Amino acid sequence: MLKLGKFNRLVVEKTTEFGFYLSDGTDRRNMVLLPNKYVPENLDVDDEIDVFLYLDSEDRIVATTQTPLAQLGDLARLRVKEQTRIGAFLDWGLDKDLFVPFREQPVRLTPGELCLVKLYLDPVTGRIVASRRLSRFYTGDVSKLRLNQKVRLTVWEEARLGWRVIADDSYVGLVYFNELCRTLHPGDRLDGYVHAIRAEENRIDVRLRPDGIEGIKAFKPAVLDALEDAGGFLPLNAKSDLAAIRDYFSFSKRVFKQVIGMLYKEGRITIAEDGIRLNPPQEEKQP
């Protein structure tokens, strides 16, 4: 059976002036053309070959040996090539670009932009198209999750309060800006932890660290690295306002206070009225 939008291992049935005709080896009535420009050297009748199947401009299934950046059903970060009067087109590694209809663009895409899209089969046209409206594809029941559960995240898009994410390829979630300790981009993959389950909206709030003391420990390297880069001193302490803290870190004031308190107790830093200082490394005591 031929699988549109996927790689298929097919058999060469015959050659023509236009290219090679391939089948799945069981049904020669459903053959697809591999155009000459994609035919590798020394390919012959009865040989097997791995090809990707998609629709050409006349909606005929055609084969290519080019490797797409994504397949049907994938969530992928792709670059916009152009925006036209009918919709946008993305570069997905094939000669024929991937179409994004206007109805699948909550915000109009711009040429050169990288965006996260879902590849799906349009039920009306039968074509492989892409969508930025991801919520309808990820409707897993969030009530099956538990608080502080580790999940694998794919960053979707920036929203008013934070970054929308897809968790475990099943759920829609949100990472709030005040929970960030790094810069995010659409398509980034990282681990997160379920912080709140909003069953009425069927979505979750996500943190990039576990709740509790272990989560606070995860921010210590960021503070120590910033001190090293600044020559051992930062003009920040527990009394600093959030805007000043945000000049150096993306996490909240509460987290910052907990982290420097932890580093102070460990003897790693000194807290003064004008800021925090990195202490010299302590020499190990000889037995």
Buried (B, 14 or more C-beta within 10 A) or exposed (E): EBEBBEEBEBBBBEBEEEBBBBBBEEEEEEBBBBBEEBBEEEBEEEEEBEBBBBBEEEEEBBBBBBEBBBBBEBBBBBBBBBBEEEBBBBEBBBEBBBBBBEEBBEEEBEEEBEBBBBBBBEEEEEBBBBBBEBEEBBEBEBEEBEEBBEBEBBBBBEEEEBBBBBBBEBBBBBBBBBBBBEEBEBBBEEEBBBBEBEEEEBBBBBBBBBEEEEBBBBBBEBBBEBBEEBEEBBEBBEEBEEEBBBEBBBBBBEBBBBBBBBBBEEEBBEBEEEBBBBBEEEEEEEE
